[in-house]
């Protein structure tokens, strides 16, 4: 058997072929890496077996997505999500790499021992490759450098309460203490940027089933104040990379621009599919599946986030897949204030963003920067993940840009199949997902009969 497999398409998205032009991707079976990229559909070499000659016709071949913000919750809250179902959902949406957040699992990823517990829990359950963020909590400054040496991709802390008792928020003094450790480790410090004050988590006499009540309890100034604190602290450690997760409030963008352009801080920013594809105006009373923190804001805010993304002020887009058991969403009472704050959407990001991007005249090449290339660079996987070029892992997606799909529960592969995206009709569908050249998902058959089911590796 030849070591090479050939994948032909009418549209290949690779820096080594004209974006969106016909191309051929050649994959080494033995290494699982891209061995060549050809512009144009090449003639079939002599002796190539049928199973090694894959012509996807008018469908597109895209690099696998890198979702750098996912809560897999195992162990401890596996009834919410787990490695088996979470990575299956990722594969169904063309996501070939996920980076797991340090909280919602019990124990959280705040010590080396806790990390090893999580690594063990993932064995035999990974459909795609998995990396890990470490966590910053009030009492673990001494654990940060050892965790960095173990290979976590960076560290996340909350400037407000996280919603789970085992992962407390940190104050300014604790931020500075952690920054000293992370600067020495040459690591990355991620922030949930909402700063607690008297307005957060407000329980006043307003109707708790009205989305406006919840929105008023998490105003943009919470994000603005947190980002001011982060910039103030980061200015004392100008070489330390910092990152704002799930930016919601566009009003914080001027401060972020100044920090990057005037102060020269190595600060990056992400936003989420739900902030770009949903808006407060469409959220009816009691529809608590839409609750997340920070909240989905209005249409004008959404437009401002898109403009910032196109301008480069926001670096990339993630799912922040943060599911829970359905009971915690308080669907019966519609209580926004009491419901768990998190969106279930892992695996839907590519068609969500493509659908919205087309309305705005944005091409797939830009979308792939935001969901593949830039997040791969953020987590130290530049040139290995999120791109189709010689030497990179052969992680890629066969995408049918013409197919329209209505999101029903059958389209959801994560554990608790409840999502605010249900009912939407999206443009584009993932036909198949490949990890290191082996098919791990097929839209027609799901996970049955694929070439590899649990070959996902640990990225440490």
Steps between C-alpha positions, in 0.01 A plus 500: 500500500626848412578729792317789331132588496360757256206733560370702204259791514366782290587742782799456727576750773875491557773765493684280249215509248293799386226532762184338378657362180505133398768306679634166616605419852752217544518332840761261634332199658800425721545847648143632480639824360453692177778394265407727207245755384437539129318779325253329270358149490791273407485182294475180698846346545542142390431240765296720737225293661137613487491569876799731463347706218225718651331743264257726690386677183337838552529485876781692666802385700571725797753475783364355823368751752677575827251581776706653779215541749306185591371369833511118495418473875648153556552369763257626761222645286494241224121508504541851352755399235795264460794416277304238305201716408681834494771392258241319287307825472823675402573246225146533363567868437847474348677590826814285519661669802335616822660670798322412823428768759623440858166530677168316526683170536562376852785533575584814302830521311675704770774254602717245321323217684161631386624523140611137511157400631344669199746342255417156635127570469542574129665171405315306233244778455664758274359529147725803433819644649469666839716760675445659839495838669610525862313708757590791727319505835584692818729241658691333216775741392758233588330251267517714188857441386479123561179488293668699224783245492240223464386659173178689566449766235449790744294593803154641555372706791167663583462859618153410625351187650519215253172332592669192652634494855825318424622774265486835690563836339822697555560861606759748374765395750458137397512596133838667552633202697396264220642732234843482663492119483365484146745761372784284632344195332454691170140388503165659410246650744133483396229701671128469542466877489202597711574686823254441782318802636164576649325463163611144428262216586233753597176352633262791509127518448528479121351201320765221508353346185566818298831493316535873565520426873799271455662737249475786751674285762813459280546846341792579267677693776580169672712404200642850464609512867657156483693584185627823658632293793664246267674773300616672820651178630640384165684832463722384788593186305528628141640174360224280645238393248146564619169410341137601538265205465147532357486878451137606493495878551618696196530806725823345641669503158651853521691407818622179338618689191696746715660218698619328185590796278615767745630296792624217279366228728489145355128473568262291290122480488243239410126514456244222457267368234198593711601867528543518122194297398237580766366822650294613798213608277421140406496364857146464629388483861604180674734376223778419743697287251635837382648588840878530513748720684583757380163530327390514139441870432309698237530511122705819500751339733514192276575717196780672692654163589493395134669826400769445764553144379546616141736776613716261704409648838351159589734215415284190471170329580421209734194309617535538878303176507378502862208259530319366804223258581179643361343537845753771588370714216171554689295456184179439694513833685699695241706654782795673333652602833496148641592306185849372424687738273649312207433423133500151349627523144815296444513383139274769355752782473608461137151514342393767750786730411486421127127579491551838665822579310329458163240761598788739562693423182780319683671205334598163640869592504431761771274264693780243510741755643260547792418135571816317393824688436497762776375281786764241403768767533356612834551156654846438358393276211581731210596303191375175655128566534249724324673510163548273199867512409790258473597364841177597674273239655254379237199627694239620256132536422295415193241777491189528287452875469174463307313274741250663735437337837233571756637453850302234685603279789625244250763755392629531858757245611590633845355333809212729595338575166355840576618814326378848407602420142221244461260605226754703302559414135869529417698508177763231464552163660799289600496187283802336661779574746852357481756481780857433382357374171250256652127560486355552847153622402274447201175693470314209343611232746604704804772318692421153365742354251750786521871424475583622849274560795720573804839600358492849648830589667592703802666829403748563779 
